[in-house]
Amino acid sequence: MLDRRDHTKKFSQAVSLFYNGDCIKAADLLSEIISDKPEDKDLLVRASNAMHSIEKYIVDNVKNAIFGKNIEKACENLLILSRHWVNSWNFFSLCREIHVGGDQEKARPFFYSMITSESRWSGNAHFYVAQSYVSEEAYDKAELHLKKAV
């Protein structure tokens, strides 16, 4: 377990990384602080709030990319989001947006990440994976995922 100074230093590094555009490393550092459960509750709250801000920033990037029909950029940002937020409603809903928008094949790996991490959304993810297999006429795979969705 790190002491207060180490946690504070990590927090400062994370904030600096975020402002310099490295959301991944910033989120990794913040996640370390949160999982270490520091005794300084104020720092824990600040780290949690910072994680939420990073999530919101990445979610906004994905939404803007989807709105601008830049699915490649949306998928890049979803990949970043999948590191720490695979269980979040935001992650699921953005994957669904890409799927419903017609890019089922690109959304499928993200649904699989929810399934393999046993996300609370994995039942819904099985449903959307099944849908994508139905559109490809891979009915045996679709049936397998529909059974798991139910």
Buried (B, 14 or more C-beta within 10 A) or exposed (E): EEEEEEBBEBBEBBBEBBEEEBBBBBBBBBBBBBEBEBEBEEBBEBBEEBBEBBBEBBBEBBBEBBEEEEBEBBBBBBBBBBBBBBBBEBBBBBBBBBBEBEBBEBBBBBBBBBBEBEBEBBEBBBBBBBBBBBEEEEEEBBEBBBEBBE
